[in-house]
Amino acid sequence: MAIDVSKAYGILLMILGHCNGIPFLLRNFIFSFHMPLFFILSGYFFNKKKPVKDVFKSGTIHLVKPYLITSIFCILLCVTAQQYDIAGQKVIGTIMSNGGVSSEMFGSTLPFIGPIWFLLALFWCRVFYTYLKQKTDKCLLFSFIISTIALLIGKYIVNLPLGILTGFCGMVFYAMGDYWKNKMKMPMKKTYLFIGIIIWGLCIWSGHLELATFDCNRYPFSMIAAFVGTYVTYLVSSKTPLFLQPVLNWIGQNTLLILCYHTLTFYILQNVNHYFFEPNQIELHSIHKLIIYFCLGLGLPLLHHAIGSFLRSKKA
């Protein structure tokens, strides 16, 4: 239950973090752990008995398929708005799975696809880690080395298509989750936790971690901070008041759906509304965008779930 609540806090922080105008330190706090949290919690449930081909097949259905469906909807929105050049850019963004701001590859601009970059990254992360686990028992060490190399390549040399590099970057966090479940003594010693919180605080104050853009300027301390942030979130989640748990459990169990609908909302507010309305016809304040992000980001998945339940009941 605490895992689902932790995921709920993570996805809510993600939505908040994508709003313009939030304070610098609040944004740094969110980005210090909110996406690593999902890699770590996914790694917590890693099943070493599952072969690579089954992980690949399962990931194709549960991660790649939603990624493609959401991307196609974003592209169709551009076509509907008669912005064919933007639609073409989104096709490139889908292929590259570039999740951050527009970047360059060999001098050519790479458009970004939005928050769903995480789906392909997690897909490759699971596949790579499953293969690594079958070859060595020192997965945490090798995952750290692989993630470090991937960060350096993505930041200073070149990005790779299909989110492969971000998948490699996430491996160290995925390995942390696996290590947490199988080898780490719980609860964490107070001395270690205190030191970790100090490192986390320093990274929030003067660092920045954004896997989508390979931006990690307090490496490797930011990796430690991300795990501590996730662990603290887990502790807070275990103390969540009972009256909040049903709502947060639902949010935590539907984070993938929320991520996809948030991507559509994010994309509309960032791009499409400028083409359906004249520039002076609509001007959204940051607080208005925040309200829209949360209302649509949570309301649409709830409606989706309700319609799905209704249709299933009709078939039964």
Secondary structure by P-SEA (a helix, b strand, c coil): caaaaaaaaaaaaaaaaacccccaaaaaaaaccaaaaaaaaaaaaccccccaaaaaaaaaaccaaaaaaaaaaaaaaaaaacaaaaaaaaaaaaaacccccccccccbbbbbbccaaaaaaaaaaaaaaaaaaacccaaaaaaaaaaaaaaaaaccccccccaaaaaaaaaaaaaaaaaaaccccccccaaaaaaaaaaaaaaaacccccccccccccaaaaaaaaaaaaaaaaaaaaaccccaaaaaaaaaacaaaaaaaaaaaaaaaacaaaaacccccccccaaaaaaaaaaaacaaaaaaaaaaaaaaaaac
